Amino acid sequence: MKSELRIKDKLMLNVLATLLIVTRAAYSQEVDALKPPAITTTSVPVVPAEIEDRLRQCQNTRAAAFQGWSPDGNGLLLSTRFGNTAQLHRVYEPGGRREQITFFDEPVTGRFVPKAPDGALLVSMSQGGSERDQISLFQPKGGVTKLLTDGRSRNILQAVSHDGSKIAFASNARNGRDTDIYVMEPRVPGSIKLVLQGDGQFWEAHDWSADGTKLLVNRYVSINESYPAVLDVQTGAKQMLPIPGTPPASFELLRFSPDSKSVYMGTDANSEFKQLARLNLETMQYTWLSESIPWDVDAIQVDPGSGRVAFTVDEDGASALYLLDGDKPTGLEHPSGVITGLDFSPDGSRLGFTLARYDAPPDVYSMTLSDHKLERWTYSEVGGLDPATFVAPSPIRFASFDGRKIPAYIYRPRGASHEKPVPVLISIHGGPESQYRPFFSGLEQFFVNDLGFAVIAPNVRGSAGYGKTYLKLDNAEKREDSVRDIGGLLDWIATQPDLDAKRVAVMGGSYGGYMVLASLTHYSDRIRAGVDIVGVASFNTMLKTTSAYRRDLRRAEYGDERDPKMQAFFRRTDPLNSTGNIHSALLVAHGRNDPRVPFTEAEQIVAKVRANGNPVWTVYADNEGHGFQKKANRDYLNDVIALFLKRNLSP
């Protein structure tokens, strides 16, 4: 009897021990202390401490973005992150402390109300990455927020009158599809007025006339085609502005002169590139002001007091800053980098902007216009990293399938040589009407310095910044020509003795995610791994399910899926229909609230690739949309990407 009990006890102990081992194993597989509560994963292992420890420094770099001058001349407004999301701060003097003035859970952008004695702000914010932005009037004293829009629709603050009494904003509140232009007096309840009804057309408001009676508006069809006009906000009458040369043409950055008798703009109507032009509204004659500069004008600002005009030009990714001296551009000296957010101070004596360099995070600067003295307002942290170790990017050109030279930037790790060739990460920008520009990224520096990867960022055909002909080279049926540019880059990599053509990965977000998936269907035998972040798996399905207010804009670029010929083209070229060609490891990351590229794009590509027996890691976020905006989520995703690439590109 006692022996039977002993046997039963031993059996019970064995069962309990087995259950404990299984429970511990399951627990260790499911729990990752680094994973935020809103993140769900499949097939992703626990991130090793050594990766997280080193990446922590790279991910705790900080950046500052200029948001405008205080109306009272007492400092400026900027956006920066000290917690989980970017918030608004004030700085009162160059190098001064940052005083946080908004404390929301979601990322927020904003600007001062011009001439407001109480320091009021207009702020914009959405929830959970939905991009249904709401506009509010915010009082820093007391932190009182007054919602100005309906709380449901998508509302984009666009133009604020010079006296701060009126704003113009774009909204799809009327039917959820069309984007209309509304005006309102933010301090007057019930003052919202519809002034321009979209009805299938996408209009933007750019600037107010000096007397607040007219708006400069622009009907945007595509990045290659738009139609500017002057709108009388009282009568609704539109005066379409003449288009020189042969339409279509692109018009951007519309600004009234101080007397509202002329309009400054950037347009490619007279050139391969967007030039600075001035249109006389009485004679309707154009004056071309930057014909000697063979690059795109990408920012324009006019001082309402002095009439001074400042503008920047995108020179192969880097910015050049100019002031108009009469009608002649005068270049201003500044550190090499990318300049954004131009704004004159209230007294017109200074020009503020954000400057992003390759060896430092974006920071806020100003230039005194009397002597061109540069002052730095913020000194953003680099997480304890040594800037002396940062690797500078080098511009390159490589030949594609048709002999066309494709621009790119390469970060080569120190020590790369023909004796020790290094793995390569190809990082593809989104858009597609965008451009890789060389400014600081802690993650890129981690890939180069810590993992020893070369990082190459190509501006494949269809990218902005290289002329309107180049911009159109990937439209509709030409879509896969941009993918073939990646094939040309793979060929170029094979000619470089310090790069290992057998260890290559591709990574990209949004349209860049499509490029990753398409590259894997064409070149899976030459690419070990792909990282697809909020990417398009099928244009046929994406165009049917993307938010209604975006659909026609995307059809202008990608083609209309309702056209039988385009349907057939998409069926033939969509990565979703060629997953049998994908033999590389794949990581897919997506926000469940994505209004641009719906979450179903991730679900369907993952299901089909896995059905073919390929390994796929997934990282999904319940509280994100088109990209990972919250720091905790973004940090974890970057940890997973680093682990994924290290495993797949190691020797």
C-alpha positions as MATLAB code, in Angstrom:
seq = 'MKSELRIKDKLMLNVLATLLIVTRAAYSQEVDALKPPAITTTSVPVVPAEIEDRLRQCQNTRAAAFQGWSPDGNGLLLSTRFGNTAQLHRVYEPGGRREQITFFDEPVTGRFVPKAPDGALLVSMSQGGSERDQISLFQPKGGVTKLLTDGRSRNILQAVSHDGSKIAFASNARNGRDTDIYVMEPRVPGSIKLVLQGDGQFWEAHDWSADGTKLLVNRYVSINESYPAVLDVQTGAKQMLPIPGTPPASFELLRFSPDSKSVYMGTDANSEFKQLARLNLETMQYTWLSESIPWDVDAIQVDPGSGRVAFTVDEDGASALYLLDGDKPTGLEHPSGVITGLDFSPDGSRLGFTLARYDAPPDVYSMTLSDHKLERWTYSEVGGLDPATFVAPSPIRFASFDGRKIPAYIYRPRGASHEKPVPVLISIHGGPESQYRPFFSGLEQFFVNDLGFAVIAPNVRGSAGYGKTYLKLDNAEKREDSVRDIGGLLDWIATQPDLDAKRVAVMGGSYGGYMVLASLTHYSDRIRAGVDIVGVASFNTMLKTTSAYRRDLRRAEYGDERDPKMQAFFRRTDPLNSTGNIHSALLVAHGRNDPRVPFTEAEQIVAKVRANGNPVWTVYADNEGHGFQKKANRDYLNDVIALFLKRNLSP';
ca = [
       0.000    0.000    0.000;
       2.776    2.376    0.990;
       4.693    1.490   -2.201;
       1.606    2.258   -4.284;
       1.276    5.669   -2.586;
       4.946    6.358   -3.211;
       4.483    5.506   -6.885;
       1.389    7.718   -7.083;
       3.235   10.529   -5.301;
       6.126   10.252   -7.716;
       3.765   10.272  -10.687;
       1.974   13.312   -9.306;
       5.286   15.094   -8.730;
       6.378   14.278  -12.288;
       3.098   15.636  -13.653;
       3.428   18.813  -11.576;
       7.053   19.267  -12.660;
       6.085   18.813  -16.309;
       3.247   21.318  -15.957;
       5.624   23.769  -14.293;
       8.162   23.436  -17.125;
       5.473   23.885  -19.782;
       3.987   26.851  -17.931;
       7.391   28.484  -17.550;
       8.187   27.901  -21.234;
       4.881   29.340  -22.345;
       5.298   32.284  -20.005;
       8.838   32.989  -21.239;
       7.656   32.897  -24.855;
       4.716   35.229  -24.292;
       6.155   37.843  -21.964;
       8.603   40.465  -23.141;
       9.085   43.226  -20.612;
       9.931   45.661  -23.402;
       6.676   45.117  -25.314;
       4.098   47.882  -24.698;
       0.530   46.801  -23.826;
      -0.857   48.071  -27.154;
       1.518   45.870  -29.187;
       0.750   42.336  -30.307;
       3.287   40.138  -32.076;
       3.593   36.762  -33.749;
       6.809   34.763  -34.205;
       8.838   37.567  -32.573;
      11.266   36.310  -29.902;
      12.092   38.209  -26.751;
      14.491   41.039  -27.591;
      17.897   40.359  -26.004;
      19.028   42.843  -23.378;
      22.208   43.724  -25.278;
      20.222   45.034  -28.258;
      17.801   47.019  -26.121;
      20.596   48.448  -23.954;
      22.521   49.839  -26.901;
      19.484   50.969  -28.853;
      18.214   52.796  -25.760;
      20.830   55.495  -26.333;
      20.053   55.811  -30.035;
      16.335   56.021  -29.316;
      16.679   58.613  -26.583;
      18.008   61.224  -28.909;
      15.721   64.232  -28.990;
      14.725   66.706  -31.694;
      13.183   70.184  -31.771;
      10.976   71.584  -34.541;
      10.295   75.324  -34.885;
       6.581   76.201  -34.712;
       6.734   79.997  -34.870;
       7.554   83.185  -32.980;
       5.666   84.466  -29.948;
       3.475   87.427  -31.014;
       4.880   89.570  -28.191;
       8.447   89.005  -29.413;
       9.269   87.047  -26.258;
      10.820   83.853  -27.590;
       9.338   81.151  -29.781;
       7.289   77.963  -29.912;
       8.675   74.535  -30.736;
       7.689   70.892  -30.740;
       9.782   68.330  -28.896;
       9.356   65.128  -26.925;
      10.224   64.591  -23.271;
       7.705   61.792  -22.610;
       5.907   59.381  -24.918;
       4.677   61.945  -27.465;
       5.798   65.247  -29.007;
       4.344   68.290  -27.221;
       4.619   72.076  -27.507;
       7.233   74.052  -25.586;
       8.331   77.677  -25.286;
      11.913   78.920  -25.292;
      12.518   82.544  -24.349;
      16.114   83.028  -25.491;
      18.769   81.206  -27.527;
      19.992   78.231  -25.521;
      17.312   78.784  -22.885;
      15.329   76.110  -21.081;
      12.323   74.505  -22.732;
       9.059   75.257  -20.955;
       6.461   72.595  -21.752;
       2.992   74.051  -22.263;
       0.901   71.109  -23.574;
       0.569   67.762  -21.808;
      -1.614   65.571  -24.022;
      -1.361   61.795  -24.440;
      -1.360   62.154  -28.238;
       1.198   64.015  -30.415;
       0.179   67.652  -30.904;
       1.140   70.423  -33.322;
       0.303   74.087  -33.012;
       1.033   77.746  -33.581;
       0.503   81.019  -31.779;
      -2.540   83.091  -32.668;
      -0.995   86.206  -34.322;
      -1.190   89.401  -32.262;
      -2.967   87.573  -29.416;
      -2.197   89.348  -26.112;
      -3.080   86.257  -24.061;
      -0.588   83.909  -25.784;
      -3.353   81.659  -27.135;
      -2.465   78.774  -29.436;
      -4.224   76.940  -32.228;
      -3.493   73.239  -31.742;
      -4.221   70.130  -33.839;
      -4.413   66.559  -32.608;
      -5.958   63.193  -33.501;
      -6.530   60.033  -31.475;
      -4.684   56.749  -31.892;
      -3.207   57.528  -35.292;
      -6.654   57.937  -36.901;
      -5.621   61.240  -38.588;
      -9.055   62.661  -37.807;
      -7.387   65.842  -36.606;
      -9.345   68.290  -34.491;
      -8.511   71.975  -34.119;
      -8.707   73.624  -30.716;
      -8.023   77.007  -29.152;
      -5.619   76.439  -26.272;
      -4.930   78.864  -23.404;
      -1.527   78.087  -21.857;
      -2.508   79.900  -18.675;
      -4.744   77.361  -17.035;
      -4.392   74.802  -19.828;
      -7.938   75.409  -21.084;
      -8.735   73.725  -24.412;
     -11.741   74.810  -26.487;
     -12.628   72.410  -29.302;
     -13.362   74.317  -32.531;
     -14.229   71.422  -34.867;
     -16.808   68.640  -34.642;
     -14.681   65.977  -32.913;
     -15.356   63.406  -35.641;
     -14.190   64.531  -39.082;
     -10.715   65.229  -40.456;
      -9.750   68.900  -40.115;
      -6.461   70.442  -41.278;
      -5.523   73.941  -40.093;
      -4.108   75.715  -43.134;
      -4.093   79.552  -43.063;
      -4.352   82.074  -40.234;
      -5.105   85.734  -40.944;
      -2.368   88.246  -40.134;
      -4.368   89.765  -37.273;
      -5.284   86.338  -35.853;
      -9.018   86.938  -36.098;
      -9.763   84.266  -38.722;
      -8.560   80.831  -39.714;
      -9.110   78.723  -42.815;
      -9.123   74.957  -42.588;
      -9.829   71.964  -44.786;
     -12.422   69.463  -43.590;
     -14.368   66.439  -44.796;
     -17.135   67.098  -42.258;
     -19.834   67.538  -44.909;
     -19.860   63.973  -46.240;
     -16.643   62.245  -45.073;
     -15.327   62.143  -48.657;
     -14.901   65.613  -50.143;
     -12.408   68.072  -48.701;
     -14.010   71.516  -48.366;
     -12.589   74.843  -47.195;
     -14.121   76.497  -44.132;
     -13.312   79.746  -42.347;
     -14.066   80.689  -38.755;
     -13.320   83.244  -36.087;
     -11.849   81.027  -33.359;
     -13.056   83.257  -30.520;
     -16.599   83.643  -31.907;
     -18.937   80.675  -31.265;
     -20.899   79.476  -34.284;
     -18.804   81.397  -36.800;
     -17.837   78.420  -39.003;
     -18.632   79.111  -42.663;
     -18.256   76.868  -45.719;
     -16.552   79.005  -48.380;
     -15.439   76.454  -50.977;
     -17.178   73.132  -51.565;
     -14.953   70.371  -52.914;
     -17.431   68.164  -54.780;
     -14.791   65.714  -55.945;
     -12.022   68.319  -56.072;
      -9.318   68.697  -53.439;
      -8.776   72.338  -52.436;
      -6.169   73.790  -50.052;
      -6.014   77.243  -48.425;
      -2.534   78.791  -48.460;
      -2.676   82.429  -47.308;
      -4.954   85.326  -46.322;
      -4.901   88.736  -47.964;
      -3.841   91.633  -45.739;
      -7.436   92.792  -45.186;
      -8.729   89.276  -44.445;
     -11.266   89.244  -47.291;
      -9.536   86.864  -49.710;
      -7.800   83.521  -49.618;
      -5.141   82.085  -51.874;
      -6.378   78.586  -52.664;
      -5.098   75.764  -54.801;
      -6.898   72.810  -56.394;
      -4.544   69.883  -55.988;
      -4.907   67.052  -58.506;
      -1.505   65.431  -58.113;
       2.042   66.462  -57.351;
       2.355   67.278  -61.068;
      -0.915   69.143  -61.493;
      -2.652   71.923  -59.565;
      -4.687   75.078  -60.218;
      -4.262   78.215  -58.064;
      -6.992   80.809  -57.477;
      -7.954   83.810  -55.357;
     -11.157   83.228  -53.389;
     -13.421   85.976  -52.068;
     -14.570   84.531  -48.727;
     -17.672   86.750  -48.603;
     -19.107   86.033  -52.066;
     -17.440   82.700  -52.827;
     -16.207   84.036  -56.181;
     -13.015   82.398  -57.490;
     -10.526   84.077  -59.769;
      -8.430   81.337  -61.366;
      -4.808   82.384  -61.854;
      -3.212   82.014  -65.297;
      -0.920   79.085  -65.977;
       2.030   80.011  -68.198;
       3.212   77.574  -70.815;
       1.317   74.373  -71.451;
      -0.701   72.903  -68.545;
      -0.616   70.888  -66.449;
       1.848   72.377  -63.990;
       2.520   72.170  -60.277;
       1.883   75.141  -57.969;
       2.875   75.226  -54.309;
       3.687   77.598  -51.439;
       1.317   80.412  -52.451;
       1.924   83.665  -50.530;
       0.432   87.152  -50.894;
       2.747   90.155  -51.025;
       2.148   92.559  -48.084;
      -0.131   94.769  -50.231;
      -1.915   91.684  -51.617;
      -1.364   92.917  -55.164;
       1.010   90.084  -56.054;
       1.419   86.401  -55.303;
       4.693   84.568  -54.674;
       4.711   80.864  -55.494;
       6.776   77.846  -56.395;
       5.888   76.384  -59.789;
       7.408   74.221  -62.509;
       5.271   75.864  -65.228;
       8.376   77.520  -66.692;
      11.019   74.905  -65.962;
      11.896   71.335  -65.167;
      12.143   72.462  -61.515;
       9.864   74.498  -59.241;
      11.030   78.103  -59.500;
      10.207   81.062  -57.314;
       7.793   83.277  -59.259;
       5.827   86.455  -58.590;
       2.470   87.002  -60.281;
       1.107   90.569  -60.559;
      -2.630   90.242  -59.883;
      -3.440   93.388  -61.890;
      -1.518   92.605  -65.087;
      -1.430   88.809  -64.587;
       2.235   88.856  -65.641;
       4.797   86.483  -64.127;
       8.294   87.460  -62.987;
      10.703   84.529  -62.626;
      13.018   85.010  -59.646;
      15.152   81.851  -59.373;
      15.840   80.853  -62.987;
      19.564   80.628  -62.261;
      19.005   77.901  -59.607;
      18.537   74.410  -61.150;
      16.716   72.889  -58.169;
      13.264   72.930  -56.580;
      12.170   75.797  -54.359;
      10.666   73.992  -51.358;
       9.770   76.762  -48.874;
       8.720   80.413  -49.236;
       7.992   82.990  -46.537;
       7.023   86.666  -46.905;
       7.388   89.176  -44.074;
       4.084   91.115  -43.922;
       5.846   94.202  -42.587;
       8.952   94.708  -44.710;
       7.947   92.587  -47.701;
      11.177   90.601  -47.461;
      11.044   87.175  -49.090;
      13.008   84.182  -47.827;
      13.061   80.821  -49.560;
      14.912   77.534  -49.527;
      16.017   75.294  -52.375;
      16.444   71.523  -52.239;
      19.904   70.862  -53.698;
      20.180   67.070  -54.036;
      18.636   66.661  -50.582;
      20.396   69.491  -48.734;
      18.915   72.974  -48.242;
      20.212   76.305  -49.516;
      18.715   79.423  -47.903;
      18.124   82.654  -49.862;
      16.778   86.168  -49.372;
      15.463   88.231  -52.248;
      17.519   91.380  -52.749;
      15.172   93.263  -55.041;
      14.467   90.512  -57.552;
      17.866   88.849  -57.123;
      18.346   85.830  -54.793;
      21.176   86.230  -52.270;
      22.486   83.050  -50.665;
      22.928   82.960  -46.876;
      25.638   80.957  -45.101;
      24.480   78.224  -42.726;
      25.588   74.744  -41.625;
      24.881   72.016  -44.153;
      21.558   70.307  -43.558;
      17.836   70.390  -44.235;
      15.927   73.592  -43.365;
      12.186   73.634  -42.677;
       9.605   75.894  -41.021;
      10.737   79.352  -42.203;
       9.104   82.252  -40.318;
       9.951   85.929  -39.835;
       9.873   87.337  -36.295;
       7.049   89.823  -35.526;
       9.393   92.807  -35.976;
      10.902   91.335  -39.166;
      14.448   91.425  -37.813;
      15.028   87.664  -37.627;
      14.262   84.528  -39.571;
      13.510   81.358  -37.596;
      13.719   77.769  -38.852;
      14.516   74.160  -38.040;
      17.907   72.865  -39.190;
      18.548   69.116  -39.382;
      22.160   67.992  -39.921;
      23.503   64.501  -40.491;
      25.556   64.636  -37.261;
      22.976   66.166  -34.909;
      19.208   65.946  -34.344;
      17.020   68.735  -35.752;
      17.268   71.944  -33.722;
      15.803   75.439  -33.808;
      17.893   78.324  -35.172;
      17.372   81.955  -36.064;
      19.282   84.356  -38.294;
      19.523   88.092  -37.651;
      18.888   89.638  -41.044;
      20.951   92.779  -40.515;
      24.249   90.899  -40.147;
      23.258   87.276  -41.021;
      24.345   86.139  -37.548;
      23.155   82.600  -36.771;
      21.847   81.769  -33.278;
      21.001   78.337  -31.949;
      17.967   78.167  -29.683;
      17.939   74.465  -28.761;
      20.590   71.860  -28.082;
      18.886   68.506  -28.480;
      20.387   65.517  -26.735;
      21.960   62.598  -28.583;
      21.293   60.031  -25.856;
      24.864   60.090  -24.589;
      26.252   59.059  -27.971;
      29.507   60.550  -29.219;
      28.798   62.689  -32.328;
      32.416   62.169  -33.398;
      31.518   58.537  -34.162;
      28.618   59.397  -36.471;
      29.142   58.315  -40.066;
      28.463   60.928  -42.755;
      26.434   59.937  -45.827;
      27.949   60.196  -49.287;
      25.949   60.909  -52.454;
      26.227   58.323  -55.209;
      24.632   57.616  -58.593;
      24.039   54.108  -59.932;
      22.849   52.928  -63.325;
      19.424   51.349  -63.658;
      18.029   48.972  -66.296;
      17.598   51.746  -68.896;
      20.943   53.433  -68.243;
      19.355   56.216  -66.187;
      21.476   57.341  -63.237;
      19.593   57.001  -59.946;
      20.604   59.239  -56.999;
      21.196   57.726  -53.567;
      23.032   58.255  -50.295;
      25.262   55.638  -48.666;
      26.465   55.329  -45.073;
      29.567   53.131  -45.064;
      30.718   51.715  -41.701;
      34.302   52.323  -40.693;
      36.444   49.300  -41.364;
      34.537   48.094  -44.415;
      37.024   46.737  -46.959;
      37.418   44.163  -49.713;
      38.889   41.831  -47.071;
      35.895   42.378  -44.811;
      32.840   43.279  -46.901;
      29.837   44.379  -44.859;
      26.110   43.601  -45.083;
      23.837   46.143  -46.770;
      20.475   47.575  -45.706;
      18.556   49.327  -48.499;
      16.205   51.886  -46.924;
      13.418   53.023  -49.290;
      11.406   56.180  -48.621;
       7.615   56.409  -48.869;
       5.468   58.762  -50.845;
       6.210   57.867  -53.586;
       6.344   61.641  -54.255;
       8.908   62.135  -51.508;
      12.668   62.148  -51.220;
      15.322   60.752  -48.928;
      17.180   63.706  -47.431;
      20.338   63.198  -45.360;
      19.634   64.227  -41.778;
      20.399   62.573  -38.466;
      18.798   59.253  -37.540;
      19.871   57.473  -34.380;
      18.587   54.194  -35.818;
      20.645   54.565  -39.011;
      23.745   55.318  -36.954;
      23.031   52.190  -34.865;
      22.833   50.056  -38.001;
      26.125   51.482  -39.269;
      28.167   51.777  -36.070;
      26.841   48.927  -33.931;
      25.655   46.313  -36.405;
      28.259   47.177  -39.046;
      25.792   47.506  -41.925;
      26.150   49.824  -44.877;
      22.887   51.741  -45.284;
      21.885   52.891  -48.769;
      18.911   55.222  -49.266;
      17.958   55.441  -52.974;
      15.744   58.087  -54.538;
      14.256   55.798  -57.156;
      12.428   57.231  -60.189;
       9.262   58.949  -59.080;
      11.030   60.653  -56.165;
      10.675   64.388  -55.666;
      13.570   66.823  -55.927;
      14.990   65.836  -59.313;
      12.646   67.534  -61.749;
       9.112   66.955  -63.023;
      10.184   64.481  -65.714;
      11.859   62.250  -63.112;
       8.795   62.602  -60.875;
       6.499   61.111  -63.530;
       8.670   58.117  -64.407;
       6.802   55.712  -62.095;
       3.194   56.763  -62.698;
       0.508   54.114  -63.294;
       1.784   51.464  -65.778;
       5.389   52.555  -65.137;
       5.153   51.495  -61.468;
       7.498   48.545  -61.683;
      10.232   50.612  -63.328;
      10.959   52.020  -59.860;
      11.237   48.452  -58.550;
      13.701   47.708  -61.358;
      15.792   50.576  -59.990;
      16.317   48.409  -56.910;
      17.606   45.720  -59.254;
      20.078   48.287  -60.610;
      21.157   49.074  -57.056;
      21.701   45.375  -56.336;
      23.896   45.248  -59.447;
      25.860   48.259  -58.190;
      26.322   46.684  -54.758;
      27.831   43.625  -56.434;
      30.536   45.848  -57.970;
      31.613   47.305  -54.616;
      34.383   45.240  -53.023;
      33.603   46.477  -49.496;
      29.895   45.517  -49.709;
      28.624   41.941  -49.360;
      26.081   41.366  -52.138;
      25.074   38.075  -50.513;
      23.863   39.784  -47.336;
      21.310   42.404  -48.350;
      18.020   43.453  -46.719;
      15.384   46.015  -47.739;
      13.288   48.195  -45.438;
      10.603   50.804  -46.088;
       7.373   52.356  -44.859;
       4.078   53.104  -46.619;
       4.896   53.236  -50.347;
       8.375   52.170  -49.254;
       6.688   49.102  -47.759;
       5.211   48.337  -51.165;
       8.696   48.701  -52.651;
      10.002   46.196  -50.103;
       7.337   43.620  -50.985;
       7.721   44.214  -54.728;
      11.519   43.920  -54.459;
      11.117   40.582  -52.667;
       8.867   39.247  -55.434;
      11.465   40.210  -58.080;
      14.803   39.746  -56.315;
      14.191   37.320  -53.454;
      17.223   35.285  -54.527;
      19.400   38.378  -53.929;
      17.731   39.739  -50.782;
      17.838   37.899  -47.477;
      15.176   39.847  -45.587;
      12.559   42.561  -45.877;
      10.987   44.941  -43.347;
       7.554   46.180  -44.462;
       6.122   48.995  -42.303;
       2.495   50.015  -43.068;
       3.085   48.965  -46.666;
       0.784   48.386  -49.643;
       0.389   44.723  -50.583;
      -2.170   45.298  -53.347;
      -3.133   48.537  -55.080;
      -6.404   46.908  -56.094;
      -7.447   46.368  -52.480;
      -5.782   49.450  -50.994;
      -7.518   51.858  -53.371;
     -10.880   50.295  -52.535;
     -10.398   50.443  -48.769;
      -8.325   53.584  -48.132;
     -10.170   56.522  -46.564;
     -12.646   58.070  -48.992;
     -11.047   61.520  -48.797;
      -7.752   60.087  -50.116;
      -8.964   57.758  -52.848;
      -8.996   60.087  -55.855;
      -5.650   61.627  -54.856;
      -4.031   58.202  -54.858;
      -5.698   57.198  -58.123;
      -3.991   60.178  -59.757;
      -0.629   58.653  -58.840;
      -1.167   54.896  -58.946;
      -3.939   54.558  -61.514;
      -7.669   53.952  -61.224;
      -8.530   50.435  -60.088;
     -12.012   50.823  -61.650;
     -10.437   50.887  -65.112;
     -10.294   47.279  -66.414;
      -6.821   47.851  -67.879;
      -5.476   49.115  -64.539;
      -7.238   46.287  -62.713;
      -5.422   43.816  -64.916;
      -2.137   45.652  -64.431;
      -2.535   45.576  -60.651;
      -3.449   41.883  -60.698;
      -0.249   41.220  -62.631;
       2.046   43.393  -60.500;
       0.602   43.508  -56.963;
       3.005   41.769  -54.541;
       0.004   40.001  -53.007;
      -0.407   38.010  -56.218;
       3.258   36.992  -56.439;
       3.963   35.764  -52.916;
       5.144   32.459  -54.343;
       8.265   34.325  -55.437;
       9.067   35.502  -51.898;
      11.676   33.287  -50.252;
      13.204   35.912  -47.957;
      12.474   36.381  -44.275;
       9.801   39.046  -43.714;
       8.883   41.419  -40.888;
       5.534   43.234  -41.168;
       4.587   46.130  -38.851;
       1.278   47.998  -38.978;
      -1.057   50.186  -36.935;
      -4.607   48.878  -36.693;
      -6.064   52.404  -37.083;
      -4.262   53.226  -40.335;
      -6.552   55.448  -42.481;
      -4.189   55.505  -45.473;
      -3.002   51.945  -45.967;
      -5.622   49.902  -44.097;
      -4.520   47.215  -41.655;
      -5.988   44.552  -43.950;
      -2.989   45.081  -46.257;
      -0.756   43.625  -43.538;
      -3.130   40.785  -42.710;
      -3.447   39.569  -46.282;
       0.250   39.643  -47.177;
       1.216   37.871  -43.951;
      -1.369   35.123  -44.502;
      -0.248   34.411  -48.066;
       3.503   34.483  -47.360;
       3.074   32.173  -44.366;
       0.915   29.814  -46.420;
       3.974   29.323  -48.656;
       6.040   28.252  -45.647;
       8.027   31.459  -45.298;
       8.896   32.878  -41.873;
       7.098   36.128  -41.011;
       7.402   38.240  -37.878;
       4.546   40.661  -37.167;
       4.317   43.728  -34.920;
       0.845   45.274  -34.716;
      -0.193   48.305  -32.643;
      -3.737   48.887  -31.378;
      -3.182   52.631  -30.786;
      -1.312   53.613  -33.940;
      -2.217   54.469  -37.512;
       0.047   55.157  -40.491;
       3.328   54.782  -38.635;
       4.360   54.351  -35.012;
       4.180   57.808  -33.381;
       4.277   56.939  -29.677;
       7.802   56.531  -28.361;
       7.231   53.291  -26.446;
       5.756   51.613  -29.525;
       8.395   52.991  -31.868;
      11.236   51.962  -29.554;
       9.964   48.398  -29.331;
       9.492   48.163  -33.101;
      13.053   49.388  -33.650;
      14.328   46.792  -31.155;
      12.551   44.060  -33.117;
      13.834   45.386  -36.462;
      17.405   45.399  -35.131;
      17.071   41.812  -33.900;
      15.468   40.693  -37.169;
      18.168   42.246  -39.329;
      20.985   41.020  -37.101;
      19.706   37.445  -37.326;
      19.247   37.563  -41.088;
      22.370   39.486  -42.117;
      24.894   37.911  -39.789;
      27.552   35.761  -41.480;
];
